[in-house]
Amino acid sequence: MIDSSQGWRLGAGLILACVVLALIVVLGRLGIEPVLEQLGHLESMVKARFWLALATFVAAFVLLAMMALPVGTLFCLTGGYLFGIWIGAGAALLGASIAAVLTLAVVRRFGGRLLRRRLARSRIEPWVKRIESDADWYVALSRIIPVAPFFVVNAAAGMSNMPAWRFALASTLGLVPITLVYAAVGNGLGSLLEARDVMGPELLLEPHIGLPLAALVVLIVSSWILKKWIADD
């Protein structure tokens, strides 16, 4: 049986891994050996207590996403790195979907309409109008290509008249592509770290490294184009 202190330690480790992986992406090879040692220790903990790690990962994602913290990308990367593409993407998708629906429910429960009137001139109001005009399209679009922050879309849906089940379906389906892309990038981070001594352009020719990065570039460029298009709409 696993005591609570082990659960807390593992949860803290998973959250720390998100930060560590972000630093790896930004800093590259700078001071990599201590990072590799810590990641190896965390991987051992995950293997020893797989289901606890997975449950803690999902719960942490839900909690932090509902606090309006921009953790989606980090959790998708970490999920892919620690659990592999499919399980990591599935866990991240589950956490994101639960957080989205719970945020909608909380906003709607505590006076979504009243809150909407108070935020009439905020950045949320245009998204409320878009969701009400073409709910499924805008919710799915905002997930496939993140043209608005995750929490903003969830809160906007809570202030709209969109049925919760339709929001959950459109949101989850829209999240699938980007979640898989980031999980694949996270899964490829292990190969990048292992190949740190042979870094070069030829490394991008490896399918498990080059393809996810190419898909990520496409998503980023598409997001920028769509943001300009929606801003002019």
Beta strands, then each sheet from edge to edge (+ up, - down):
end
